[in-house]
Amino acid sequence: MSAQTQIRRITAPQITARKSAEPIVCLTAYDAPTAAILDEYCDLILVGDSVGMVVHGLTTTVGVTLEMMIMHGQAVMRGSNKALVVVDLPFGYYEDSPERAFHSAARVMRETGCQAVKIESGSYAAETIAYLVERGIPVMSHVGLRPQSMNVLGGFRARGRTQKVAEEIVENAIAAAEAGSFAVVVEGVSAEIADKVTQAVSIPTIGIGASAGCDGQILVTPDMLGLFHRVPKFVKKYANMQDIIHKAVETYANDVKERAFPGEENTYKFSK
């Protein structure tokens, strides 16, 4: 592909410019083949630390390492060429100081080639976001249900059931936006809270278990494809891949046992 015809990726400023415009389509990806499929339809692909649970079998995202995120980020970058690719900074690699966050984010961007990072945005986050953005790292923030904080929050539960917590979610989103985030993920809150966040910030809101009124939506791709029987309430299954895979593997196993595979069409023959 020549330089003249090379596809240009969507940029963080272009995502920001979509505020209150055409909804932003986002999904997660962790490998090159999936990223190649998603790239045709998605404006933004998130290499989420959810990879720890849906790919590596961890019970939470807390055990995900920076090296894991880099490896999966590299794969997604190889498989895509249009969508903005954002990589999560995992638990323990950014919370203690802006300097630590910059070191982690710079390594992720340098080694993957991604265009932005995402951090979960508690009250500590505004200073870190500003520090990163000032040094050339686009940041997507994340408020509401924050999976990395599940041990403090008491599990994967919807947030904002009290007025105080609801106000904190809105305040954290405003602080993240004012610090320079180009977009904010709003997870696991009531539609009312999500709509308040959307109205309160000048950057796009990306909903997951939030509101159809958000500026965009994201889901964990293996969840929406039906690879797991049990998924969060807010997930809509657009396929039933688990049953499809079960059936395919069952058929393959039977073919092998009956010596029906490989067939003649699957076997090499060399003429003398």
C-alpha positions in Angstrom: 0.0 0.0 0.0 1.5 3.3 -1.0 1.8 6.3 1.3 -0.8 8.1 -0.8 -3.5 5.4 -0.4 -2.6 4.4 3.2 -5.7 4.5 5.5 -5.4 7.0 8.3 -6.5 6.0 11.7 -9.2 7.9 13.6 -7.6 10.2 16.1 -8.4 11.2 19.7 -9.4 14.7 18.6 -11.7 13.3 16.0 -13.4 11.2 18.7 -13.8 14.3 20.9 -15.3 16.2 18.0 -18.1 13.5 17.9 -19.7 14.9 21.1 -23.5 15.1 20.6 -23.0 13.9 17.0 -23.2 10.5 15.4 -22.9 7.8 18.1 -19.4 6.4 18.5 -19.1 2.6 18.0 -16.6 0.9 20.3 -15.8 -2.7 21.2 -12.9 -4.5 22.9 -10.4 -6.7 21.1 -7.4 -8.7 22.3 -6.1 -10.4 19.1 -5.3 -9.6 15.5 -8.1 -11.6 13.8 -10.8 -10.1 15.9 -9.4 -6.6 15.5 -9.4 -7.0 11.7 -13.2 -7.8 11.8 -14.0 -5.0 14.3 -11.9 -2.5 12.4 -14.5 -2.3 9.6 -17.3 -1.2 11.9 -15.7 0.4 15.0 -14.5 4.0 15.5 -12.6 2.9 18.6 -11.2 -0.4 19.7 -10.3 -0.9 23.4 -7.7 -3.4 24.4 -9.3 -3.7 27.8 -7.8 -5.3 30.9 -11.0 -7.4 30.7 -8.6 -9.6 28.7 -7.5 -11.1 32.1 -11.0 -12.5 32.7 -12.3 -13.3 29.2 -9.0 -14.6 27.7 -6.7 -15.6 30.6 -9.4 -17.0 33.0 -8.7 -14.6 35.9 -11.6 -13.9 38.3 -10.9 -10.2 38.3 -8.8 -7.7 36.3 -6.5 -7.0 39.3 -4.0 -9.7 38.2 -3.4 -8.2 34.7 0.2 -7.0 34.1 1.5 -4.3 31.8 3.3 -6.9 29.8 0.0 -8.7 29.1 -1.5 -5.4 27.9 1.4 -4.7 25.6 1.3 -8.1 24.1 -2.4 -7.9 23.3 -2.1 -4.3 22.2 0.6 -5.3 19.7 -1.7 -8.0 18.3 -4.7 -5.6 17.9 -2.5 -3.0 16.2 -1.4 -5.6 13.7 -5.0 -6.5 12.9 -6.5 -3.0 12.5 -5.7 0.0 10.4 -8.6 2.4 10.8 -10.0 2.5 14.3 -8.5 4.5 17.2 -6.8 1.9 19.4 -6.8 2.5 23.2 -5.0 0.3 25.7 -5.9 0.0 29.3 -3.3 0.7 32.0 -3.7 -2.1 34.4 -4.1 -2.0 38.2 -1.0 -0.8 40.0 0.8 0.8 37.1 -0.5 4.4 37.4 -2.3 5.2 40.6 0.6 6.1 42.9 2.0 9.1 40.9 1.7 10.9 37.6 5.3 10.0 36.9 4.6 6.3 37.3 1.6 6.6 35.0 3.7 8.4 32.4 6.4 5.7 32.5 3.7 3.0 32.0 1.7 4.9 29.3 4.9 5.8 27.4 6.0 2.2 27.4 2.6 1.0 26.2 2.4 3.5 23.4 6.0 3.0 22.3 5.8 -0.8 22.3 2.4 -1.2 20.7 2.0 1.9 18.5 -1.5 2.5 20.0 -3.0 6.0 19.9 -4.2 6.4 23.5 -4.4 4.8 27.0 -7.3 4.5 29.4 -7.3 4.8 33.2 -10.0 4.3 35.8 -10.7 7.7 37.2 -11.1 8.1 40.9 -10.6 11.3 42.8 -6.8 11.0 42.3 -7.0 10.9 38.5 -7.2 14.5 37.3 -3.6 15.4 38.2 -2.4 12.2 36.4 -4.6 12.9 33.3 -3.3 16.4 33.0 0.3 15.2 33.4 -0.1 12.6 30.7 -1.9 14.9 28.2 0.7 17.7 28.6 3.4 15.2 27.7 1.6 14.0 24.5 -0.4 11.0 25.7 -4.1 11.0 24.9 -6.2 9.7 27.8 -9.6 8.1 28.0 -11.0 8.1 31.5 -13.4 5.7 33.2 -16.0 6.5 35.9 -18.9 4.7 37.6 -18.3 1.0 38.1 -14.5 0.7 38.1 -13.5 -3.0 37.9 -10.0 -2.4 39.2 -11.5 -1.1 42.4 -13.9 -4.0 42.9 -12.2 -5.1 46.2 -13.0 -1.6 47.7 -16.4 -1.4 46.0 -17.5 -4.8 47.2 -17.7 -6.5 43.8 -18.9 -5.9 40.3 -22.0 -3.9 41.4 -23.8 -1.0 39.7 -22.7 2.3 41.2 -24.6 5.4 42.2 -27.3 4.0 44.5 -26.9 6.9 46.9 -27.0 10.6 46.2 -23.4 11.0 47.5 -21.9 8.4 45.2 -24.0 9.7 42.2 -22.6 13.1 42.8 -19.0 11.7 43.0 -19.4 10.0 39.7 -20.5 13.2 38.0 -17.7 15.2 39.7 -15.0 12.6 38.7 -16.2 12.8 35.1 -16.1 16.6 35.1 -12.6 16.6 36.7 -11.3 14.1 34.1 -12.7 16.1 31.3 -11.3 19.4 32.6 -7.9 17.7 33.0 -7.8 16.8 29.3 -9.4 13.4 28.7 -10.6 13.1 25.1 -13.5 10.8 26.1 -14.9 9.1 29.3 -16.3 5.6 29.7 -19.4 5.5 32.0 -19.9 2.0 33.4 -22.6 0.4 35.5 -24.7 3.3 36.5 -28.4 4.3 36.1 -29.5 6.0 32.9 -30.3 9.1 34.9 -26.7 9.4 36.2 -25.2 8.6 32.8 -27.3 11.3 31.2 -26.2 13.8 33.9 -22.6 12.9 33.1 -23.2 13.3 29.4 -24.7 16.7 29.9 -22.1 17.8 32.4 -18.9 17.2 30.3 -17.7 18.6 27.0 -16.2 15.3 25.9 -18.0 12.2 24.6 -19.3 9.7 27.0 -19.0 6.0 26.1 -21.6 4.0 27.9 -21.4 0.4 29.1 -24.3 -0.5 31.3 -25.3 3.2 31.3 -27.7 5.0 28.9 -28.6 5.1 25.2 -28.2 8.8 25.6 -24.4 8.5 25.9 -22.3 9.7 22.9 -21.2 6.2 22.2 -21.4 2.6 23.4 -18.9 -0.2 24.2 -19.2 -3.8 25.1 -16.7 -6.6 25.8 -16.7 -8.4 22.5 -16.7 -12.0 23.8 -19.8 -11.1 26.0 -21.8 -9.7 23.1 -20.8 -12.7 20.8 -22.2 -15.1 23.4 -19.0 -16.9 24.3 -20.1 -17.1 27.9 -23.5 -18.2 29.2 -23.3 -15.8 32.1 -22.8 -12.1 31.3 -23.7 -8.8 33.0 -27.3 -7.6 32.8 -26.4 -4.8 30.5 -25.0 -7.1 27.8 -27.0 -7.8 24.7 -25.9 -11.1 23.1 -25.8 -10.6 19.3 -24.7 -14.2 18.7 -24.4 -17.5 20.4 -20.8 -18.4 19.6 -20.5 -20.8 22.5 -23.1 -23.2 21.1 -21.6 -22.8 17.6 -18.1 -23.7 18.8 -19.4 -26.6 20.9 -21.2 -28.1 17.9 -18.2 -27.6 15.6 -15.8 -29.3 18.1 -18.2 -32.1 18.7 -18.5 -32.8 15.0 -14.7 -32.7 14.6 -14.2 -35.1 17.5 -16.7 -37.5 16.0 -15.1 -37.3 12.5 -11.7 -38.1 14.0 -13.0 -41.0 16.0 -14.7 -42.4 12.9 -11.7 -41.7 10.7 -13.8 -39.5 8.5 -11.3 -36.7 8.9 -8.9 -36.1 7.3 -10.7 -36.9 4.0 -9.2 -37.3 0.6 -9.7 -33.6 0.0 -7.6 -32.8 3.1 -4.7 -35.1 2.2 -1.6 -34.3 0.2 -0.7 -36.4 -2.8 2.6 -36.3 -4.7 2.9 -37.7 -8.2 6.0 -39.8 -8.9 
